């Protein structure tokens, strides 16, 4: 392989593709990494013996309002996933029950090598303003606990609904790409999200200003 070909990775090409847009290069880089992880899904993993380590990422871009074009950087990357049928994007305000149903409705039972298994698209949670998705309304905190559980990409995960009984999800792969401001982290996100295990699973790329 020629040296110049070796450098034409997806991320290098993506940074070239976005170089004329005014968002910071760091925001484009982390958007590209998160979109790439969503496209890979459960097809790639590191076998750690007791568990499999999947490449899913929870990424929240942080910058002042309208200063670094956070949402624009995210939308450019997320739009690429529209061409990938094995990935589902979930956006906007949503209840825990609706969130689980949207994932469950995309799962299909298939037969592989004579064995039945579940095929579920990779899930990318997309939010231009994180506080909209992780609202402080009553269903915001249960959704945070669900996302924390699903971060480990379990083979099977069950959820008890007082109205519909127990729901089961299979072969989960979930990533998050979202944006917020420093004040949004402090004020717009439920305290439990920052105080408990959810925050430790998130990458927070921060930019004070753009380099473009």
Short mmCIF file of the C-alpha atoms (twelve columns), coordinates in Angstrom:
data_MODEL
# 
_entry.id   MODEL 
# 
loop_
_atom_site.group_PDB 
_atom_site.id 
_atom_site.type_symbol 
_atom_site.label_atom_id 
_atom_site.label_alt_id 
_atom_site.label_comp_id 
_atom_site.label_asym_id 
_atom_site.label_seq_id 
_atom_site.Cartn_x 
_atom_site.Cartn_y 
_atom_site.Cartn_z 
_atom_site.pdbx_PDB_model_num 
ATOM 1   C CA . UNK A 1   0.000   0.000   0.000  1 
ATOM 2   C CA . UNK A 2   1.333   3.420   -0.914 1 
ATOM 3   C CA . UNK A 3   2.061   5.762   1.986  1 
ATOM 4   C CA . UNK A 4   -0.443  8.376   0.778  1 
ATOM 5   C CA . UNK A 5   -3.172  5.720   0.607  1 
ATOM 6   C CA . UNK A 6   -2.461  4.589   4.172  1 
ATOM 7   C CA . UNK A 7   -3.291  8.073   5.442  1 
ATOM 8   C CA . UNK A 8   -6.688  8.168   3.706  1 
ATOM 9   C CA . UNK A 9   -8.586  6.875   6.717  1 
ATOM 10  C CA . UNK A 10  -12.226 7.760   7.232  1 
ATOM 11  C CA . UNK A 11  -11.341 10.332  9.880  1 
ATOM 12  C CA . UNK A 12  -8.719  12.017  7.690  1 
ATOM 13  C CA . UNK A 13  -11.173 12.192  4.816  1 
ATOM 14  C CA . UNK A 14  -13.910 13.454  7.129  1 
ATOM 15  C CA . UNK A 15  -11.707 16.283  8.432  1 
ATOM 16  C CA . UNK A 16  -10.899 17.240  4.841  1 
ATOM 17  C CA . UNK A 17  -14.613 17.140  4.022  1 
ATOM 18  C CA . UNK A 18  -15.467 19.534  6.889  1 
ATOM 19  C CA . UNK A 19  -12.412 21.818  6.776  1 
ATOM 20  C CA . UNK A 20  -14.302 24.771  5.231  1 
ATOM 21  C CA . UNK A 21  -16.990 24.748  7.917  1 
ATOM 22  C CA . UNK A 22  -16.373 27.110  10.847 1 
ATOM 23  C CA . UNK A 23  -16.839 24.701  13.762 1 
ATOM 24  C CA . UNK A 24  -13.592 23.787  15.582 1 
ATOM 25  C CA . UNK A 25  -11.646 20.874  14.120 1 
ATOM 26  C CA . UNK A 26  -11.905 19.110  17.488 1 
ATOM 27  C CA . UNK A 27  -15.710 19.081  17.217 1 
ATOM 28  C CA . UNK A 28  -15.555 17.609  13.718 1 
ATOM 29  C CA . UNK A 29  -13.029 15.010  14.889 1 
ATOM 30  C CA . UNK A 30  -15.184 13.790  17.787 1 
ATOM 31  C CA . UNK A 31  -18.324 13.861  15.673 1 
ATOM 32  C CA . UNK A 32  -16.510 11.741  13.092 1 
ATOM 33  C CA . UNK A 33  -15.286 9.300   15.748 1 
ATOM 34  C CA . UNK A 34  -18.790 8.923   17.222 1 
ATOM 35  C CA . UNK A 35  -20.442 8.487   13.815 1 
ATOM 36  C CA . UNK A 36  -17.807 5.903   12.901 1 
ATOM 37  C CA . UNK A 37  -18.460 3.991   16.117 1 
ATOM 38  C CA . UNK A 38  -22.204 3.972   15.380 1 
ATOM 39  C CA . UNK A 39  -21.563 2.623   11.882 1 
ATOM 40  C CA . UNK A 40  -19.305 -0.161  13.224 1 
ATOM 41  C CA . UNK A 41  -21.804 -1.272  15.858 1 
ATOM 42  C CA . UNK A 42  -21.401 -4.736  17.348 1 
ATOM 43  C CA . UNK A 43  -19.411 -5.941  14.327 1 
ATOM 44  C CA . UNK A 44  -16.210 -4.846  16.108 1 
ATOM 45  C CA . UNK A 45  -15.187 -5.561  19.681 1 
ATOM 46  C CA . UNK A 46  -12.292 -6.520  21.941 1 
ATOM 47  C CA . UNK A 47  -12.802 -9.816  23.744 1 
ATOM 48  C CA . UNK A 48  -11.829 -9.200  27.368 1 
ATOM 49  C CA . UNK A 49  -12.596 -12.769 28.418 1 
ATOM 50  C CA . UNK A 50  -15.373 -11.987 30.874 1 
ATOM 51  C CA . UNK A 51  -17.036 -9.501  28.539 1 
ATOM 52  C CA . UNK A 52  -16.795 -7.888  25.106 1 
ATOM 53  C CA . UNK A 53  -15.699 -4.265  24.840 1 
ATOM 54  C CA . UNK A 54  -17.604 -2.511  22.052 1 
ATOM 55  C CA . UNK A 55  -16.552 0.804   20.435 1 
ATOM 56  C CA . UNK A 56  -19.645 2.807   21.394 1 
ATOM 57  C CA . UNK A 57  -19.128 6.392   22.525 1 
ATOM 58  C CA . UNK A 58  -21.166 8.850   24.583 1 
ATOM 59  C CA . UNK A 59  -19.913 12.243  23.365 1 
ATOM 60  C CA . UNK A 60  -21.202 15.706  24.305 1 
ATOM 61  C CA . UNK A 61  -19.658 18.756  22.639 1 
ATOM 62  C CA . UNK A 62  -19.390 21.742  24.984 1 
ATOM 63  C CA . UNK A 63  -19.033 25.406  23.968 1 
ATOM 64  C CA . UNK A 64  -20.726 28.752  24.470 1 
ATOM 65  C CA . UNK A 65  -24.056 29.336  22.751 1 
ATOM 66  C CA . UNK A 66  -23.723 29.930  18.962 1 
ATOM 67  C CA . UNK A 67  -19.960 30.414  19.321 1 
ATOM 68  C CA . UNK A 68  -18.608 27.209  17.827 1 
ATOM 69  C CA . UNK A 69  -21.540 25.913  15.753 1 
ATOM 70  C CA . UNK A 70  -21.859 22.729  17.783 1 
ATOM 71  C CA . UNK A 71  -25.149 21.651  16.225 1 
ATOM 72  C CA . UNK A 72  -23.901 22.237  12.695 1 
ATOM 73  C CA . UNK A 73  -20.844 20.070  13.300 1 
ATOM 74  C CA . UNK A 74  -23.022 17.283  14.692 1 
ATOM 75  C CA . UNK A 75  -25.629 17.449  11.924 1 
ATOM 76  C CA . UNK A 76  -23.003 17.082  9.183  1 
ATOM 77  C CA . UNK A 77  -21.860 13.782  10.674 1 
ATOM 78  C CA . UNK A 78  -25.283 12.413  11.571 1 
ATOM 79  C CA . UNK A 79  -26.529 13.024  8.026  1 
ATOM 80  C CA . UNK A 80  -23.994 10.481  6.754  1 
ATOM 81  C CA . UNK A 81  -25.689 7.765   8.790  1 
ATOM 82  C CA . UNK A 82  -28.880 8.181   6.752  1 
ATOM 83  C CA . UNK A 83  -27.103 6.097   4.095  1 
ATOM 84  C CA . UNK A 84  -26.507 3.196   6.509  1 
ATOM 85  C CA . UNK A 85  -29.585 0.962   6.968  1 
ATOM 86  C CA . UNK A 86  -28.042 -0.852  9.949  1 
ATOM 87  C CA . UNK A 87  -28.077 2.322   12.056 1 
ATOM 88  C CA . UNK A 88  -31.052 4.070   13.645 1 
ATOM 89  C CA . UNK A 89  -30.924 7.693   14.831 1 
ATOM 90  C CA . UNK A 90  -33.178 8.731   17.726 1 
ATOM 91  C CA . UNK A 91  -33.614 12.473  18.276 1 
ATOM 92  C CA . UNK A 92  -35.666 14.946  20.307 1 
ATOM 93  C CA . UNK A 93  -37.578 14.768  23.569 1 
ATOM 94  C CA . UNK A 94  -38.723 11.238  24.332 1 
ATOM 95  C CA . UNK A 95  -40.109 9.211   27.240 1 
ATOM 96  C CA . UNK A 96  -38.327 6.070   28.461 1 
ATOM 97  C CA . UNK A 97  -41.174 3.880   27.202 1 
ATOM 98  C CA . UNK A 98  -41.106 5.447   23.737 1 
ATOM 99  C CA . UNK A 99  -37.322 5.190   23.624 1 
ATOM 100 C CA . UNK A 100 -37.414 1.473   24.424 1 
ATOM 101 C CA . UNK A 101 -40.266 0.851   21.975 1 
ATOM 102 C CA . UNK A 102 -38.391 2.575   19.152 1 
ATOM 103 C CA . UNK A 103 -35.465 0.218   19.670 1 
ATOM 104 C CA . UNK A 104 -37.648 -2.866  20.132 1 
ATOM 105 C CA . UNK A 105 -39.609 -2.161  16.947 1 
ATOM 106 C CA . UNK A 106 -36.431 -2.262  14.867 1 
ATOM 107 C CA . UNK A 107 -35.340 -5.682  16.173 1 
ATOM 108 C CA . UNK A 108 -36.021 -8.736  14.041 1 
ATOM 109 C CA . UNK A 109 -35.420 -12.394 14.766 1 
ATOM 110 C CA . UNK A 110 -33.148 -14.029 12.186 1 
ATOM 111 C CA . UNK A 111 -31.503 -17.408 11.706 1 
ATOM 112 C CA . UNK A 112 -27.717 -17.565 11.516 1 
ATOM 113 C CA . UNK A 113 -25.949 -20.916 11.019 1 
ATOM 114 C CA . UNK A 114 -29.094 -22.750 12.065 1 
ATOM 115 C CA . UNK A 115 -29.526 -20.718 15.265 1 
ATOM 116 C CA . UNK A 116 -32.088 -18.032 15.928 1 
ATOM 117 C CA . UNK A 117 -30.801 -14.661 17.059 1 
ATOM 118 C CA . UNK A 118 -31.938 -11.051 17.194 1 
ATOM 119 C CA . UNK A 119 -30.726 -8.427  14.732 1 
ATOM 120 C CA . UNK A 120 -30.964 -4.877  16.087 1 
ATOM 121 C CA . UNK A 121 -29.646 -1.725  14.360 1 
ATOM 122 C CA . UNK A 122 -26.955 0.342   16.044 1 
ATOM 123 C CA . UNK A 123 -28.637 3.181   17.936 1 
ATOM 124 C CA . UNK A 124 -27.310 6.732   17.829 1 
ATOM 125 C CA . UNK A 125 -28.950 9.213   20.181 1 
ATOM 126 C CA . UNK A 126 -28.672 12.617  18.523 1 
ATOM 127 C CA . UNK A 127 -29.475 15.856  20.314 1 
ATOM 128 C CA . UNK A 128 -28.419 19.352  19.285 1 
ATOM 129 C CA . UNK A 129 -29.285 20.461  22.825 1 
ATOM 130 C CA . UNK A 130 -28.737 17.799  25.447 1 
ATOM 131 C CA . UNK A 131 -31.186 19.302  27.938 1 
ATOM 132 C CA . UNK A 132 -33.998 18.639  25.432 1 
ATOM 133 C CA . UNK A 133 -33.260 14.923  25.441 1 
ATOM 134 C CA . UNK A 134 -32.304 14.637  29.113 1 
ATOM 135 C CA . UNK A 135 -35.118 16.835  30.286 1 
ATOM 136 C CA . UNK A 136 -35.699 17.664  33.959 1 
ATOM 137 C CA . UNK A 137 -39.278 16.455  33.605 1 
ATOM 138 C CA . UNK A 138 -40.276 13.381  35.577 1 
ATOM 139 C CA . UNK A 139 -39.170 10.923  32.891 1 
ATOM 140 C CA . UNK A 140 -35.708 12.465  32.463 1 
ATOM 141 C CA . UNK A 141 -34.009 10.614  35.316 1 
ATOM 142 C CA . UNK A 142 -35.354 7.135   34.408 1 
ATOM 143 C CA . UNK A 143 -34.032 7.699   30.874 1 
ATOM 144 C CA . UNK A 144 -30.595 8.472   32.312 1 
ATOM 145 C CA . UNK A 145 -30.583 5.186   34.228 1 
ATOM 146 C CA . UNK A 146 -31.582 3.330   31.055 1 
ATOM 147 C CA . UNK A 147 -28.755 4.896   29.051 1 
ATOM 148 C CA . UNK A 148 -26.286 4.057   31.821 1 
ATOM 149 C CA . UNK A 149 -27.360 0.411   31.722 1 
ATOM 150 C CA . UNK A 150 -27.253 0.227   27.920 1 
ATOM 151 C CA . UNK A 151 -23.751 1.716   27.710 1 
ATOM 152 C CA . UNK A 152 -22.275 -1.763  28.190 1 
ATOM 153 C CA . UNK A 153 -24.139 -3.011  25.065 1 
ATOM 154 C CA . UNK A 154 -25.807 -6.018  26.753 1 
ATOM 155 C CA . UNK A 155 -26.852 -9.076  24.761 1 
ATOM 156 C CA . UNK A 156 -30.242 -8.941  26.484 1 
ATOM 157 C CA . UNK A 157 -31.753 -6.184  28.601 1 
ATOM 158 C CA . UNK A 158 -35.211 -6.130  30.188 1 
ATOM 159 C CA . UNK A 159 -37.377 -3.237  31.303 1 
ATOM 160 C CA . UNK A 160 -40.487 -3.469  33.466 1 
ATOM 161 C CA . UNK A 161 -43.351 -1.198  32.452 1 
ATOM 162 C CA . UNK A 162 -46.231 -0.949  34.923 1 
ATOM 163 C CA . UNK A 163 -48.754 -0.770  32.054 1 
ATOM 164 C CA . UNK A 164 -47.327 -3.162  29.443 1 
ATOM 165 C CA . UNK A 165 -45.367 -5.581  31.586 1 
ATOM 166 C CA . UNK A 166 -41.788 -6.505  30.742 1 
ATOM 167 C CA . UNK A 167 -40.014 -5.483  27.534 1 
ATOM 168 C CA . UNK A 168 -36.800 -7.057  26.299 1 
ATOM 169 C CA . UNK A 169 -34.110 -5.603  24.048 1 
ATOM 170 C CA . UNK A 170 -31.495 -7.737  22.335 1 
ATOM 171 C CA . UNK A 171 -27.949 -7.192  21.026 1 
ATOM 172 C CA . UNK A 172 -27.851 -3.532  21.991 1 
ATOM 173 C CA . UNK A 173 -25.310 -1.061  20.659 1 
ATOM 174 C CA . UNK A 174 -25.860 2.557   21.610 1 
ATOM 175 C CA . UNK A 175 -23.873 5.774   21.122 1 
ATOM 176 C CA . UNK A 176 -24.659 9.416   21.883 1 
ATOM 177 C CA . UNK A 177 -23.681 12.591  20.048 1 
ATOM 178 C CA . UNK A 178 -25.051 15.752  21.622 1 
ATOM 179 C CA . UNK A 179 -24.175 19.348  22.431 1 
ATOM 180 C CA . UNK A 180 -24.606 21.737  25.308 1 
ATOM 181 C CA . UNK A 181 -23.109 24.829  26.915 1 
ATOM 182 C CA . UNK A 182 -21.097 24.959  30.160 1 
ATOM 183 C CA . UNK A 183 -24.207 26.391  31.849 1 
ATOM 184 C CA . UNK A 184 -26.233 23.600  30.260 1 
ATOM 185 C CA . UNK A 185 -24.127 21.027  32.070 1 
ATOM 186 C CA . UNK A 186 -24.569 22.822  35.382 1 
ATOM 187 C CA . UNK A 187 -28.237 23.784  35.086 1 
ATOM 188 C CA . UNK A 188 -29.959 21.989  32.225 1 
ATOM 189 C CA . UNK A 189 -29.117 18.379  32.991 1 
ATOM 190 C CA . UNK A 190 -30.669 16.530  35.959 1 
ATOM 191 C CA . UNK A 191 -28.265 16.352  38.891 1 
ATOM 192 C CA . UNK A 192 -28.411 12.561  38.934 1 
ATOM 193 C CA . UNK A 193 -26.852 12.489  35.455 1 
ATOM 194 C CA . UNK A 194 -23.753 14.235  36.747 1 
ATOM 195 C CA . UNK A 195 -23.668 12.720  40.219 1 
ATOM 196 C CA . UNK A 196 -24.007 9.051   39.285 1 
ATOM 197 C CA . UNK A 197 -22.378 6.694   36.759 1 
ATOM 198 C CA . UNK A 198 -23.782 8.340   33.651 1 
ATOM 199 C CA . UNK A 199 -21.322 11.247  33.666 1 
ATOM 200 C CA . UNK A 200 -18.301 8.956   33.985 1 
ATOM 201 C CA . UNK A 201 -19.263 7.331   30.693 1 
ATOM 202 C CA . UNK A 202 -19.303 10.617  28.743 1 
ATOM 203 C CA . UNK A 203 -16.551 12.376  26.808 1 
ATOM 204 C CA . UNK A 204 -16.863 16.176  27.024 1 
ATOM 205 C CA . UNK A 205 -14.782 17.833  24.232 1 
ATOM 206 C CA . UNK A 206 -14.716 21.542  25.139 1 
ATOM 207 C CA . UNK A 207 -13.827 24.571  23.022 1 
ATOM 208 C CA . UNK A 208 -13.838 28.193  24.126 1 
ATOM 209 C CA . UNK A 209 -13.590 29.433  20.539 1 
ATOM 210 C CA . UNK A 210 -13.144 28.076  17.031 1 
ATOM 211 C CA . UNK A 211 -9.804  27.691  15.288 1 
ATOM 212 C CA . UNK A 212 -11.373 28.518  11.925 1 
# 
